[in-house]
Amino acid sequence: MSTSVELAHAQAVYATGDAARAYALAQGMIARDRDDVAALSIAANAAMQLQRLDDADVALNELLRLRPNDTAIARSRSRLLNKIGHRDAEQQDLIAAAQRWRIALTLWPDNDDAAFNLVLHGAATLDDDEAIRILQTLLSRRPDDLGARRLLAEIERNRGDTDSARRRLMALDDATLQGAEMRALALTLNDADLIERSLPESLEAARAVDIGQVAFATLSTLHDRAAAQTLTRTLTRRYPYGAQSPSLRLALAQELSLSALHADRDSIFNARRNFEQGLSRLALDYSAERLRTCAPGLAQLNWSNFLLAYHCEDDLALQSRYGDWLCMAAATLRPD
């Protein structure tokens, strides 16, 4: 046991802000008596102030050995392990990080930061059911935690439960849904209402289409073409008809979208038929006269028919028709 004079000296040094000297004095006392609670407390606090996280953890672990039922010490170590886990994650040691967060939650099950980090960074160490259970418990305490809500929706989407993910995001207000991370998730859920709500009213037409075009194309190709058409009308109504209308960009996505994967030959046949019919509608709807009302930029034609080649069919006729229309459209939009 340290003498009262030694202890008072170490505490006084720590109080002056000299954490390094206080830590050294505490370590001297611990070297003589590893069960010195007062010295361990000084060592833990000084090490944390010095950002010597591993040394602080050693001291707190020893304190818990001596006082296993002390909830304040348990919480302190739990918070510290969360920080150490974050450091490990930044150093790409996710296995070690996950172990830290698991211990942190064992010490203090309500450590929401450790719970969130475990799911966010330690996904490889836990299955979906455990991750969902952790996030649902966290949200029961912090229902407004947007990060946890987003993570839970991502897991639900990834396991195929898109209905639950959509409901989770639909409950958000528009301003929250239009945040970058929430919007990115919304655009993957193939729901016209979510896509429309995730694009701010103040967003320029071209930017709105840039953000939503791929999601819109997926909606058009793989899901509900009627919903995609409704979304076309909704987005087009946002902006005056004319140069800034997104209708051309959306029409390209809706009419010419192709899936990267097909289950069978019938699926390929239907995709090519839809492309041919869409190309006919596009040529009819976007004549040179109408194209002259669009913004004069080649970016308006930002789309590709590359996936036709994956069908292993004779593409000459389709490619020629597409090329003819594209050449006319490019010359009309940029006659120079």
KACORJO-V466100 format. One record per residue. N is the residue number from 1. RES is the residue in one letter. SS is DSSP state (H for helix, E for strand, - for the rest). D_FIRST is the distance of its C-alpha to the first C-alpha in Angstrom with 2 decimals. Layout:
# KACORJO-V466100
n->N res->RES ss->SS d_first->D_FIRST
n->N res->RES ss->SS d_first->D_FIRST
This chain:
# KACORJO-V466100
n->1 res->M ss->- d_first->0.00
n->2 res->S ss->- d_first->3.81
n->3 res->T ss->- d_first->6.47
n->4 res->S ss->H d_first->9.10
n->5 res->V ss->H d_first->11.51
n->6 res->E ss->H d_first->10.05
n->7 res->L ss->H d_first->9.62
n->8 res->A ss->H d_first->13.06
n->9 res->H ss->H d_first->14.52
n->10 res->A ss->H d_first->13.77
n->11 res->Q ss->H d_first->15.17
n->12 res->A ss->H d_first->18.08
n->13 res->V ss->H d_first->18.90
n->14 res->Y ss->H d_first->19.00
n->15 res->A ss->H d_first->21.20
n->16 res->T ss->- d_first->23.62
n->17 res->G ss->- d_first->24.26
n->18 res->D ss->- d_first->22.78
n->19 res->A ss->H d_first->21.14
n->20 res->A ss->H d_first->21.30
n->21 res->R ss->H d_first->19.39
n->22 res->A ss->H d_first->16.73
n->23 res->Y ss->H d_first->16.43
n->24 res->A ss->H d_first->16.17
n->25 res->L ss->H d_first->13.37
n->26 res->A ss->H d_first->11.39
n->27 res->Q ss->H d_first->12.38
n->28 res->G ss->H d_first->11.17
n->29 res->M ss->H d_first->7.49
n->30 res->I ss->H d_first->8.39
n->31 res->A ss->H d_first->10.28
n->32 res->R ss->H d_first->7.62
n->33 res->D ss->- d_first->5.80
n->34 res->R ss->- d_first->8.70
n->35 res->D ss->- d_first->7.74
n->36 res->D ss->- d_first->5.61
n->37 res->V ss->H d_first->8.72
n->38 res->A ss->H d_first->8.95
n->39 res->A ss->H d_first->8.80
n->40 res->L ss->H d_first->11.15
n->41 res->S ss->H d_first->13.31
n->42 res->I ss->H d_first->13.86
n->43 res->A ss->H d_first->14.65
n->44 res->A ss->H d_first->17.05
n->45 res->N ss->H d_first->18.81
n->46 res->A ss->H d_first->19.20
n->47 res->A ss->H d_first->20.51
n->48 res->M ss->H d_first->22.97
n->49 res->Q ss->H d_first->24.18
n->50 res->L ss->- d_first->24.81
n->51 res->Q ss->- d_first->26.59
n->52 res->R ss->- d_first->24.44
n->53 res->L ss->H d_first->24.93
n->54 res->D ss->H d_first->23.92
n->55 res->D ss->H d_first->20.52
n->56 res->A ss->H d_first->20.06
n->57 res->D ss->H d_first->21.17
n->58 res->V ss->H d_first->18.67
n->59 res->A ss->H d_first->15.79
n->60 res->L ss->H d_first->17.69
n->61 res->N ss->H d_first->18.51
n->62 res->E ss->H d_first->14.94
n->63 res->L ss->H d_first->14.39
n->64 res->L ss->H d_first->17.58
n->65 res->R ss->H d_first->16.57
n->66 res->L ss->H d_first->13.80
n->67 res->R ss->- d_first->16.21
n->68 res->P ss->- d_first->19.66
n->69 res->N ss->- d_first->21.65
n->70 res->D ss->- d_first->20.46
n->71 res->T ss->H d_first->23.76
n->72 res->A ss->H d_first->22.63
n->73 res->I ss->H d_first->20.27
n->74 res->A ss->H d_first->23.14
n->75 res->R ss->H d_first->25.61
n->76 res->S ss->H d_first->23.63
n->77 res->R ss->H d_first->23.40
n->78 res->S ss->H d_first->27.04
n->79 res->R ss->H d_first->28.16
n->80 res->L ss->H d_first->26.34
n->81 res->L ss->H d_first->27.95
n->82 res->N ss->H d_first->31.26
n->83 res->K ss->H d_first->30.92
n->84 res->I ss->H d_first->30.02
n->85 res->G ss->H d_first->32.98
n->86 res->H ss->H d_first->35.23
n->87 res->R ss->H d_first->34.26
n->88 res->D ss->H d_first->35.03
n->89 res->A ss->H d_first->38.34
n->90 res->E ss->H d_first->39.29
n->91 res->Q ss->- d_first->38.77
n->92 res->Q ss->- d_first->41.09
n->93 res->D ss->- d_first->38.52
n->94 res->L ss->H d_first->39.49
n->95 res->I ss->H d_first->38.32
n->96 res->A ss->H d_first->34.70
n->97 res->A ss->H d_first->35.11
n->98 res->A ss->H d_first->36.45
n->99 res->Q ss->H d_first->33.59
n->100 res->R ss->H d_first->31.10
n->101 res->W ss->H d_first->33.23
n->102 res->R ss->H d_first->33.55
n->103 res->I ss->H d_first->29.79
n->104 res->A ss->H d_first->29.63
n->105 res->L ss->H d_first->32.28
n->106 res->T ss->H d_first->30.60
n->107 res->L ss->H d_first->27.48
n->108 res->W ss->- d_first->29.74
n->109 res->P ss->- d_first->33.43
n->110 res->D ss->- d_first->34.61
n->111 res->N ss->- d_first->33.49
n->112 res->D ss->H d_first->37.08
n->113 res->D ss->H d_first->36.45
n->114 res->A ss->H d_first->35.03
n->115 res->A ss->H d_first->37.94
n->116 res->F ss->H d_first->40.49
n->117 res->N ss->H d_first->39.12
n->118 res->L ss->H d_first->39.09
n->119 res->V ss->H d_first->42.77
n->120 res->L ss->H d_first->43.76
n->121 res->H ss->H d_first->42.26
n->122 res->G ss->- d_first->41.48
n->123 res->A ss->H d_first->44.93
n->124 res->A ss->H d_first->45.34
n->125 res->T ss->H d_first->42.49
n->126 res->L ss->- d_first->43.84
n->127 res->D ss->- d_first->47.30
n->128 res->D ss->H d_first->49.33
n->129 res->D ss->H d_first->48.74
n->130 res->E ss->H d_first->44.95
n->131 res->A ss->H d_first->45.31
n->132 res->I ss->H d_first->47.73
n->133 res->R ss->H d_first->45.47
n->134 res->I ss->H d_first->42.51
n->135 res->L ss->H d_first->44.76
n->136 res->Q ss->H d_first->46.48
n->137 res->T ss->H d_first->43.18
n->138 res->L ss->H d_first->42.14
n->139 res->L ss->H d_first->45.55
n->140 res->S ss->H d_first->45.35
n->141 res->R ss->H d_first->42.49
n->142 res->R ss->- d_first->43.89
n->143 res->P ss->- d_first->47.66
n->144 res->D ss->- d_first->48.34
n->145 res->D ss->- d_first->46.21
n->146 res->L ss->H d_first->49.00
n->147 res->G ss->H d_first->47.05
n->148 res->A ss->H d_first->46.36
n->149 res->R ss->H d_first->49.96
n->150 res->R ss->H d_first->51.29
n->151 res->L ss->H d_first->49.17
n->152 res->L ss->H d_first->50.30
n->153 res->A ss->H d_first->53.91
n->154 res->E ss->H d_first->53.68
n->155 res->I ss->H d_first->52.45
n->156 res->E ss->H d_first->55.22
n->157 res->R ss->H d_first->57.77
n->158 res->N ss->H d_first->56.65
n->159 res->R ss->- d_first->56.98
n->160 res->G ss->- d_first->60.46
n->161 res->D ss->- d_first->59.77
n->162 res->T ss->H d_first->61.27
n->163 res->D ss->H d_first->62.43
n->164 res->S ss->H d_first->58.87
n->165 res->A ss->H d_first->57.88
n->166 res->R ss->H d_first->60.93
n->167 res->R ss->H d_first->60.25
n->168 res->R ss->H d_first->56.68
n->169 res->L ss->H d_first->58.00
n->170 res->M ss->H d_first->61.06
n->171 res->A ss->- d_first->58.86
n->172 res->L ss->- d_first->57.62
n->173 res->D ss->- d_first->59.47
n->174 res->D ss->H d_first->61.56
n->175 res->A ss->H d_first->59.36
n->176 res->T ss->H d_first->56.35
n->177 res->L ss->H d_first->58.52
n->178 res->Q ss->- d_first->59.79
n->179 res->G ss->- d_first->56.39
n->180 res->A ss->H d_first->56.47
n->181 res->E ss->H d_first->54.24
n->182 res->M ss->H d_first->55.79
n->183 res->R ss->H d_first->59.25
n->184 res->A ss->H d_first->58.66
n->185 res->L ss->H d_first->57.77
n->186 res->A ss->H d_first->60.69
n->187 res->L ss->- d_first->63.10
n->188 res->T ss->- d_first->62.26
n->189 res->L ss->- d_first->63.02
n->190 res->N ss->- d_first->66.80
n->191 res->D ss->- d_first->67.41
n->192 res->A ss->H d_first->69.95
n->193 res->D ss->H d_first->68.51
n->194 res->L ss->H d_first->65.01
n->195 res->I ss->H d_first->66.41
n->196 res->E ss->H d_first->68.47
n->197 res->R ss->H d_first->65.69
n->198 res->S ss->H d_first->63.25
n->199 res->L ss->- d_first->65.59
n->200 res->P ss->- d_first->65.38
n->201 res->E ss->- d_first->68.68
n->202 res->S ss->- d_first->68.16
n->203 res->L ss->- d_first->67.91
n->204 res->E ss->- d_first->70.91
n->205 res->A ss->H d_first->73.16
n->206 res->A ss->H d_first->72.74
n->207 res->R ss->H d_first->68.94
n->208 res->A ss->H d_first->68.99
n->209 res->V ss->H d_first->71.15
n->210 res->D ss->H d_first->69.08
n->211 res->I ss->H d_first->66.01
n->212 res->G ss->H d_first->67.81
n->213 res->Q ss->H d_first->70.52
n->214 res->V ss->H d_first->68.83
n->215 res->A ss->H d_first->67.51
n->216 res->F ss->H d_first->70.96
n->217 res->A ss->H d_first->72.59
n->218 res->T ss->H d_first->70.43
n->219 res->L ss->H d_first->71.39
n->220 res->S ss->H d_first->75.04
n->221 res->T ss->H d_first->75.07
n->222 res->L ss->H d_first->72.89
n->223 res->H ss->- d_first->72.76
n->224 res->D ss->- d_first->74.95
n->225 res->R ss->H d_first->77.65
n->226 res->A ss->H d_first->78.78
n->227 res->A ss->H d_first->75.34
n->228 res->A ss->H d_first->75.42
n->229 res->Q ss->H d_first->78.79
n->230 res->T ss->H d_first->77.49
n->231 res->L ss->H d_first->74.62
n->232 res->T ss->H d_first->77.16
n->233 res->R ss->H d_first->79.08
n->234 res->T ss->H d_first->75.98
n->235 res->L ss->H d_first->74.71
n->236 res->T ss->H d_first->78.19
n->237 res->R ss->H d_first->78.75
n->238 res->R ss->H d_first->75.77
n->239 res->Y ss->- d_first->77.60
n->240 res->P ss->- d_first->81.19
n->241 res->Y ss->- d_first->83.52
n->242 res->G ss->- d_first->84.24
n->243 res->A ss->- d_first->82.38
n->244 res->Q ss->- d_first->78.86
n->245 res->S ss->- d_first->79.51
n->246 res->P ss->- d_first->77.17
n->247 res->S ss->H d_first->79.94
n->248 res->L ss->H d_first->80.87
n->249 res->R ss->H d_first->77.34
n->250 res->L ss->H d_first->76.84
n->251 res->A ss->H d_first->80.25
n->252 res->L ss->H d_first->79.39
n->253 res->A ss->H d_first->76.22
n->254 res->Q ss->H d_first->78.00
n->255 res->E ss->H d_first->81.18
n->256 res->L ss->H d_first->80.02
n->257 res->S ss->- d_first->76.59
n->258 res->L ss->- d_first->76.26
n->259 res->S ss->- d_first->73.63
n->260 res->A ss->- d_first->71.84
n->261 res->L ss->- d_first->71.98
n->262 res->H ss->- d_first->74.77
n->263 res->A ss->- d_first->74.86
n->264 res->D ss->- d_first->78.49
n->265 res->R ss->H d_first->81.81
n->266 res->D ss->H d_first->82.75
n->267 res->S ss->H d_first->79.71
n->268 res->I ss->H d_first->80.78
n->269 res->F ss->H d_first->84.34
n->270 res->N ss->H d_first->83.23
n->271 res->A ss->H d_first->80.98
n->272 res->R ss->H d_first->83.88
n->273 res->R ss->H d_first->86.26
n->274 res->N ss->H d_first->83.88
n->275 res->F ss->H d_first->83.53
n->276 res->E ss->H d_first->87.32
n->277 res->Q ss->H d_first->87.92
n->278 res->G ss->H d_first->85.19
n->279 res->L ss->H d_first->86.73
n->280 res->S ss->H d_first->90.08
n->281 res->R ss->H d_first->88.64
n->282 res->L ss->H d_first->86.81
n->283 res->A ss->H d_first->90.02
n->284 res->L ss->H d_first->91.93
n->285 res->D ss->H d_first->89.42
n->286 res->Y ss->- d_first->88.56
n->287 res->S ss->- d_first->91.84
n->288 res->A ss->H d_first->92.19
n->289 res->E ss->H d_first->93.19
n->290 res->R ss->H d_first->90.02
n->291 res->L ss->H d_first->87.80
n->292 res->R ss->- d_first->89.11
n->293 res->T ss->- d_first->87.32
n->294 res->C ss->- d_first->83.91
n->295 res->A ss->- d_first->81.61
n->296 res->P ss->- d_first->83.14
n->297 res->G ss->- d_first->80.31
n->298 res->L ss->H d_first->80.08
n->299 res->A ss->H d_first->76.57
n->300 res->Q ss->H d_first->78.47
n->301 res->L ss->H d_first->79.47
n->302 res->N ss->- d_first->75.97
n->303 res->W ss->- d_first->76.37
n->304 res->S ss->- d_first->77.07
n->305 res->N ss->- d_first->79.25
n->306 res->F ss->H d_first->77.36
n->307 res->L ss->H d_first->76.57
n->308 res->L ss->H d_first->80.27
n->309 res->A ss->H d_first->80.14
n->310 res->Y ss->H d_first->77.67
n->311 res->H ss->H d_first->80.44
n->312 res->C ss->- d_first->82.47
n->313 res->E ss->- d_first->85.65
n->314 res->D ss->- d_first->88.41
n->315 res->D ss->- d_first->87.04
n->316 res->L ss->H d_first->89.92
n->317 res->A ss->H d_first->91.58
n->318 res->L ss->H d_first->88.40
n->319 res->Q ss->H d_first->86.97
n->320 res->S ss->H d_first->90.31
n->321 res->R ss->H d_first->90.52
n->322 res->Y ss->H d_first->86.97
n->323 res->G ss->H d_first->87.64
n->324 res->D ss->H d_first->90.86
n->325 res->W ss->H d_first->89.20
n->326 res->L ss->H d_first->86.19
n->327 res->C ss->H d_first->88.52
n->328 res->M ss->H d_first->90.50
n->329 res->A ss->H d_first->87.37
n->330 res->A ss->H d_first->85.87
n->331 res->A ss->H d_first->89.16
n->332 res->T ss->H d_first->89.48
n->333 res->L ss->H d_first->85.96
n->334 res->R ss->- d_first->86.14
n->335 res->P ss->- d_first->89.80
n->336 res->D ss->- d_first->88.92
